[in-house]
Amino acid sequence: MKRLACAVAVVSLAMTGCSGSLCDQFDDSGKELVDKVKNCPSFSEVTYEEPTEAERQQCETSLETCTDSDKAALEKFIDCVGGLDECTAATEQAFAAAFLACAAPLQSVSDACGAVTGDELVRKGMAVSRGR
């Protein structure tokens, strides 16, 4: 559970670095995820930080190296995270399992795309989905 708490923390921070279509989705998902986990004891330390203009530009520029397939997997992950129910102390285990299931599409994201997006969300999700 501790490992997952770290993953959620990284995800929420990672989703703050983008603007523009897919990048806006990362940002919005980050805000939403922080709201969803605030009532879970293991995730209570997770915070949201507004992205800087440089982080927004980094996301847009970096996404140019991602294939359409990479982008589809990233969107699927964002959609899945967006569909998660709010986490509570009573539902923490189920939330953790559902969150890990959201990472499954990231197995197909190329290392190049995951690395150059500068997005911890993608890299951490890829690591979780690949068992690293």
C-alpha positions as CSV (number, residue, x, y, z in Angstrom):
1,M,0.0,0.0,0.0
2,K,2.9,2.3,0.8
3,R,4.3,1.8,-2.8
4,L,0.9,2.7,-4.2
5,A,0.6,5.8,-2.0
6,C,3.9,6.9,-3.5
7,A,2.7,6.2,-7.0
8,V,-0.5,8.3,-6.4
9,A,1.6,11.1,-5.0
10,V,3.9,11.1,-8.0
11,V,0.9,10.9,-10.4
12,S,-0.8,13.9,-8.9
13,L,2.4,15.9,-9.1
14,A,3.1,14.7,-12.5
15,M,-0.2,15.7,-13.9
16,T,0.5,19.3,-13.1
17,G,3.0,20.0,-15.9
18,C,0.9,20.4,-19.0
19,S,-1.5,22.5,-21.0
20,G,-3.1,22.1,-24.4
21,S,-5.3,19.1,-25.4
22,L,-3.7,16.0,-23.9
23,C,-1.6,18.1,-21.6
24,D,-4.7,19.9,-20.3
25,Q,-6.2,16.5,-19.6
26,F,-3.2,15.6,-17.5
27,D,-3.5,18.7,-15.5
28,D,-7.3,18.3,-15.0
29,S,-6.8,14.7,-14.0
30,G,-4.2,15.6,-11.5
31,K,-6.5,18.1,-9.8
32,E,-9.3,15.5,-9.8
33,L,-7.1,12.7,-8.4
34,V,-6.0,14.8,-5.5
35,D,-9.6,15.5,-4.7
36,K,-10.5,11.8,-4.9
37,V,-7.8,10.7,-2.5
38,K,-7.9,13.4,0.1
39,N,-10.1,11.2,2.4
40,C,-7.8,8.1,2.2
41,P,-5.4,7.8,5.1
42,S,-2.6,6.4,2.9
43,F,-2.9,9.2,0.3
44,S,-3.7,12.2,2.6
45,E,-0.2,13.8,1.9
46,V,-0.9,14.0,-1.8
47,T,-1.1,17.6,-3.0
48,Y,-1.7,19.5,-6.3
49,E,0.6,22.2,-7.6
50,E,-0.3,24.4,-10.5
51,P,2.1,23.9,-13.4
52,T,4.5,26.6,-14.5
53,E,4.5,28.0,-18.0
54,A,7.8,26.2,-18.6
55,E,6.2,22.9,-17.5
56,R,3.2,23.5,-19.8
57,Q,5.5,24.2,-22.8
58,Q,7.6,21.1,-21.9
59,C,4.6,18.9,-22.1
60,E,3.4,20.2,-25.4
61,T,6.8,20.0,-27.0
62,S,7.5,16.5,-25.6
63,L,4.2,15.0,-26.8
64,E,5.3,15.6,-30.4
65,T,7.6,12.6,-30.0
66,C,4.7,10.3,-29.0
67,T,3.0,8.1,-31.6
68,D,-0.7,8.0,-32.0
69,S,-0.7,4.7,-30.3
70,D,1.2,6.2,-27.3
71,K,-1.2,9.0,-27.1
72,A,-4.2,6.6,-27.2
73,A,-2.7,4.7,-24.3
74,L,-2.1,7.9,-22.3
75,E,-5.7,9.0,-22.9
76,K,-7.0,5.6,-21.8
77,F,-5.0,6.0,-18.6
78,I,-6.3,9.5,-18.0
79,D,-9.9,8.4,-18.7
80,C,-9.5,5.5,-16.3
81,V,-8.1,7.7,-13.5
82,G,-11.0,10.1,-14.2
83,G,-13.5,7.3,-13.7
84,L,-12.2,6.2,-10.3
85,D,-14.6,6.6,-7.4
86,E,-13.6,8.8,-4.5
87,C,-11.3,7.0,-2.1
88,T,-12.3,6.7,1.6
89,A,-10.8,4.8,4.4
90,A,-13.3,2.0,3.8
91,T,-12.6,1.8,0.1
92,E,-8.8,2.3,0.1
93,Q,-7.9,-1.2,-0.9
94,A,-10.4,-1.2,-3.8
95,F,-9.3,2.2,-4.9
96,A,-5.6,1.0,-4.9
97,A,-6.5,-2.0,-7.1
98,A,-8.5,0.1,-9.5
99,F,-5.7,2.7,-9.7
100,L,-3.2,0.0,-10.6
101,A,-5.6,-1.4,-13.2
102,C,-5.6,2.1,-14.8
103,A,-1.9,1.8,-15.3
104,A,-2.3,-1.3,-17.6
105,P,-2.6,0.6,-20.9
106,L,0.7,2.3,-20.2
107,Q,2.5,-1.0,-20.9
108,S,2.2,-0.1,-24.6
109,V,3.6,3.4,-24.3
110,S,7.1,3.5,-25.9
111,D,10.0,4.2,-23.6
112,A,10.8,7.3,-25.8
113,C,7.4,8.8,-25.3
114,G,7.3,8.0,-21.5
115,A,10.8,9.4,-21.0
116,V,10.5,12.6,-23.1
117,T,7.2,13.8,-21.9
118,G,8.9,14.8,-18.7
119,D,5.8,13.4,-17.0
120,E,6.3,11.4,-13.8
121,L,2.7,10.2,-14.3
122,V,3.7,8.4,-17.4
123,R,7.0,7.0,-16.2
124,K,5.6,5.9,-12.9
125,G,2.5,4.3,-14.5
126,M,4.8,2.5,-17.0
127,A,6.9,1.2,-14.1
128,V,3.9,0.0,-12.2
129,S,2.3,-1.7,-15.2
130,R,5.6,-3.4,-16.1
131,G,6.2,-4.5,-12.5
132,R,9.3,-2.4,-11.8
